[in-house]
Amino acid sequence: MLAIGLMSGTSLDGVDAALIETDGERMVRPLGFRSEPYSDSARAELAEATALALTFDRPRASPPIVAAGELIVRTHALAVQKLLRDAGVEAETVDVIGFHGQTVAHRPDRGWTWQIGEGQALADATGIATVHDFRSADVAAGGQGAPLIPVYHAALAAGLEPPVALLNLGGVANITFIGREGALVAFDTGPANGLIDHWMEAECGQRFDAGGALAAAGRVDPAVLAKMLAHGWFDQAPPKSLDRNDFTIEAAHGLSAADGAATLTAFTARTVARAFDHLPERPRRLLVAGGGRHNATMLAMIAAETGLTPEPTDRLGWNGDALEAEGFAYMAVRRLRDLPISFPGTTGVPRVMTGGMLCCPAEV
């Protein structure tokens, strides 16, 4: 099948759109990718909706959040149109869209997770059947609702010698362990780029620490690092997942801009290393995807903490920026074929299960 995957992460950078051909199992062929950045006004609107959603005890309609959901549909529909144009593919030939939406709050401990953006609205706007709401069924069954991408990681890594680990460094970091005979374990390891991005915006007026240059110029504050690592979440056995806003930069306040960047980067690296304590065995290789793979300082710190050299997935011919979007395209096809996307070892569900709701475009 031809499938489009759409991902808008907690970093609020923009929409990633990927086109793949897949059978939802071992066969995967990437055909196109583009990233559509959000405008400053769109980022502000989504940040406001997220801040509001975090004050609620359960998902409910609110005018700013409804408006942000409509923004998500418009920007994603535009990304689909541009991707199809770039790839020279007609919408009528695409079987399905996998639409993650925008997470405004993730509270599996309270029995809910909240992604805005209506699947039916996107199906109507694009004329393509759309699978959305991938996480809710998992959470309703007692799972964490995250991470979901490990099933795609396993398909990509099928030809590699196990055990291997794939680390995704987005706003939050998550790790997928692929063991012998296909054993699959995955969980969030802690913040990745999220806290560093927040620090850079607050201290320097910049979106991110390009290449880790500011962190490289600073010194890690051991007291602040120890305080942040004392959080009990890191000792908790998986399955486990985070909301990006579960951790803040408050502990780093008072540090210089460079020292704060260095300390927050070291925090990410140390939490990745601590995650290894929860893996069934030590991986032979550590593959790295997501925006954090461009941060040389972060990768050097991870290498020092884990004793493994992080290998950007691009070296294997995988687009490290596209994997999450590709993964939702892949899972949409699995939904059409009634194949599972979450597993006891990845999200903590009691049994393997599929997920996502299918919306067909309205008849014209």
Buried (B, 14 or more C-beta within 10 A) or exposed (E): BBBBBBBBBBBBBBBBBBBBBBBBBEEBEBBBBBBBEBEEEBBEBBEBBBEBBBEBEEBEEBEBBEBBBBBBBBBBBBBBBBBBEEBEBEBEEBBBBBBBBBBBBBBBEEEBBBBBBBBBBBBBBBBBBBBBBBBBBBBBBEBBBBBBBBBBBBBBBEEBEBBBBBBBBBBBBBBBBBBEEEBBBBBBBBBBBBBBBBBBEBBBEBBBBEEBEBBBBBEBBEEBBEBBBEBEEBEEEBBBBBBBBBBEBEBBEEBBBBBBBBBBBBBBBBBBBBBBEBBEEEBEBBBBBBBBBBBEBBBBBBBEBBEBEBBBBBEBEBBBBBBBBBBBBBBBBBBBEEBBBBBBBBBBBEEBBBBBBBBEBEEE
